[in-house]
Amino acid sequence: MRISSLVLMVLSVALGSCALEESNREQMVNLQEVKDDPAAQLQNLNAALENSKRDGSLYARRAVVLLQNGELEKALEDAEEAVRLTKNEPASLFVKAQVLRAMGKPEEALPLALTAERNSFQRSSLYVLLGELYLQRKEYKQAMAYILKAQELSPADEFAYYYKGRVQEATGDSLNAVRNYKLALEQAPNFMQPQRELAAILIDKGDHTAARPYLLKAMHKAPADAKLWYNRGLLYQAEQKRDSAMLAYDKAVSINDTLSDAHYRLGVHQLALGNNDEALGHLEKIYKVYRSDREYLVRLATAYERSGLNTKALSTCQRLLAVDPTATYVSRSISRLKYKIARPIPDSAAVRLQE
């Protein structure tokens, strides 16, 4: 969720109210109309807290500003103080849930958000947060239920459209996912995440021309997003620019070392170049993800055998045969590897044979 969504909540906390509009919709705020920049807001809140150190709403407001600034530990300290001083007032619980979510602690954020909901805190931003948290848990039915609640309160909420698309994409409904990503962008043309997801879907469908503007706009806004660099690599590959593609994949894993698809493509590339150690560096990292993929296991076994790691190559071939019993051709590799293990040859001879 973008940090800007949190600012919508700040104003309600500042007023010390959970009131809804007559239409029962959350009052949405155009951030361009907020006069104070984060630095000025922080300065004002610091001054206010010097005079009112028992005011929990001020701590909640400062927590949100600190969250905007990426100062997560400080934001959590203020959010916890807000919860303590307001005696678990739901708006404060919501602030703390938002901070925990940003810190990558969804399991701690979820019960706080649910408690805020049970205590009659009705905000589309809360329902979007709950939708996202259930999406992370892959509980798609529950996630969609909360997203629909958010849309009841704020039909034009770009976050609701975005996460609705995320749930639909996760459940295989890419057609409606694309529609909702586009609706999110109609509400907020500079919203990076729908651009990123649209680019990924379009690249996967082979519609590279349509994907390019979404991808480039998203990369301009988020140059350190690993998924964008991965998709940039896919686009380069489609354009037969292999070297550029590999540089993009390398950039992706330098940002997020758990990006398995990028590691796989880098591993295959290094294996084709004969750089077996480099190939293994990528392929071994993604074993848990690809351990049931036949082509992956073939390449991993090849890299092991070329590196003289025959025992690991044998184990990988046996795994491949277990995954695909019809891959009888692997039996020859297994026999060869067993022979190598039983009658090892000197390293110098092994090198000459490989050459």
QUIJOHU-V41447 format. One record per backbone hydrogen bond with DSSP energy under -1.0 kcal/mol. NH is the residue of the N-H (numbers start at 0). CO is the residue of the C=O. If there is no record, write none. Layout:
BEGIN
nh:NH co:CO
nh:NH co:CO
END
This chain:
BEGIN
nh:4 co:1
nh:5 co:2
nh:9 co:5
nh:10 co:6
nh:12 co:8
nh:13 co:9
nh:14 co:10
nh:15 co:12
nh:16 co:11
nh:20 co:24
nh:23 co:20
nh:32 co:29
nh:33 co:30
nh:40 co:36
nh:41 co:37
nh:42 co:38
nh:43 co:39
nh:44 co:40
nh:45 co:41
nh:46 co:42
nh:47 co:43
nh:48 co:44
nh:49 co:45
nh:51 co:47
nh:54 co:51
nh:55 co:53
nh:58 co:54
nh:59 co:55
nh:60 co:56
nh:61 co:57
nh:62 co:58
nh:63 co:59
nh:64 co:60
nh:65 co:61
nh:66 co:62
nh:67 co:63
nh:68 co:64
nh:69 co:66
nh:70 co:65
nh:71 co:69
nh:74 co:70
nh:75 co:71
nh:76 co:72
nh:77 co:73
nh:78 co:74
nh:79 co:75
nh:80 co:76
nh:81 co:77
nh:82 co:78
nh:83 co:79
nh:84 co:80
nh:85 co:81
nh:87 co:82
nh:92 co:88
nh:93 co:89
nh:94 co:90
nh:95 co:91
nh:96 co:92
nh:97 co:93
nh:98 co:94
nh:99 co:95
nh:100 co:96
nh:101 co:97
nh:102 co:98
nh:103 co:100
nh:104 co:99
nh:108 co:104
nh:109 co:105
nh:112 co:108
nh:113 co:109
nh:114 co:110
nh:115 co:111
nh:116 co:112
nh:117 co:113
nh:118 co:114
nh:119 co:116
nh:120 co:115
nh:121 co:119
nh:126 co:122
nh:127 co:123
nh:128 co:124
nh:129 co:125
nh:130 co:126
nh:131 co:127
nh:132 co:128
nh:133 co:129
nh:134 co:130
nh:135 co:131
nh:136 co:132
nh:137 co:134
nh:138 co:133
nh:139 co:137
nh:142 co:138
nh:143 co:139
nh:144 co:140
nh:145 co:141
nh:146 co:142
nh:147 co:143
nh:148 co:144
nh:149 co:145
nh:150 co:146
nh:151 co:147
nh:152 co:148
nh:153 co:149
nh:156 co:153
nh:160 co:156
nh:161 co:157
nh:162 co:158
nh:163 co:159
nh:164 co:160
nh:165 co:161
nh:166 co:162
nh:167 co:163
nh:168 co:164
nh:169 co:165
nh:170 co:166
nh:171 co:168
nh:172 co:167
nh:173 co:171
nh:176 co:172
nh:177 co:173
nh:178 co:174
nh:179 co:175
nh:180 co:176
nh:181 co:177
nh:182 co:178
nh:183 co:179
nh:184 co:180
nh:185 co:181
nh:186 co:182
nh:187 co:183
nh:190 co:187
nh:195 co:191
nh:196 co:192
nh:197 co:193
nh:198 co:194
nh:199 co:195
nh:200 co:196
nh:201 co:197
nh:202 co:198
nh:203 co:199
nh:204 co:200
nh:205 co:202
nh:206 co:201
nh:207 co:205
nh:210 co:206
nh:211 co:207
nh:214 co:210
nh:215 co:211
nh:216 co:212
nh:217 co:213
nh:218 co:214
nh:219 co:215
nh:220 co:216
nh:221 co:217
nh:224 co:221
nh:228 co:224
nh:229 co:225
nh:230 co:226
nh:231 co:227
nh:232 co:228
nh:233 co:229
nh:234 co:230
nh:235 co:231
nh:236 co:232
nh:237 co:233
nh:238 co:234
nh:239 co:236
nh:240 co:235
nh:244 co:240
nh:245 co:241
nh:246 co:242
nh:247 co:243
nh:248 co:244
nh:249 co:245
nh:250 co:246
nh:251 co:247
nh:252 co:248
nh:253 co:249
nh:254 co:250
nh:255 co:251
nh:258 co:255
nh:259 co:257
nh:262 co:258
nh:263 co:259
nh:264 co:260
nh:265 co:261
nh:266 co:262
nh:267 co:263
nh:268 co:264
nh:269 co:265
nh:270 co:266
nh:271 co:267
nh:272 co:268
nh:273 co:270
nh:274 co:269
nh:275 co:273
nh:278 co:274
nh:279 co:275
nh:280 co:276
nh:281 co:277
nh:282 co:278
nh:283 co:279
nh:286 co:283
nh:289 co:285
nh:290 co:286
nh:292 co:289
nh:296 co:292
nh:297 co:293
nh:298 co:294
nh:299 co:295
nh:300 co:296
nh:301 co:297
nh:302 co:298
nh:303 co:299
nh:304 co:300
nh:305 co:301
nh:306 co:302
nh:307 co:304
nh:308 co:303
nh:309 co:307
nh:312 co:308
nh:313 co:309
nh:314 co:310
nh:315 co:311
nh:316 co:312
nh:317 co:313
nh:318 co:314
nh:319 co:315
nh:320 co:316
nh:321 co:317
nh:322 co:318
nh:323 co:319
nh:326 co:323
nh:327 co:325
nh:329 co:326
nh:330 co:327
nh:333 co:329
nh:334 co:330
nh:335 co:331
nh:336 co:332
nh:337 co:333
nh:338 co:334
nh:339 co:335
nh:340 co:336
nh:341 co:337
nh:342 co:338
nh:349 co:345
nh:350 co:346
nh:351 co:347
nh:352 co:348
nh:353 co:349
nh:354 co:350
END
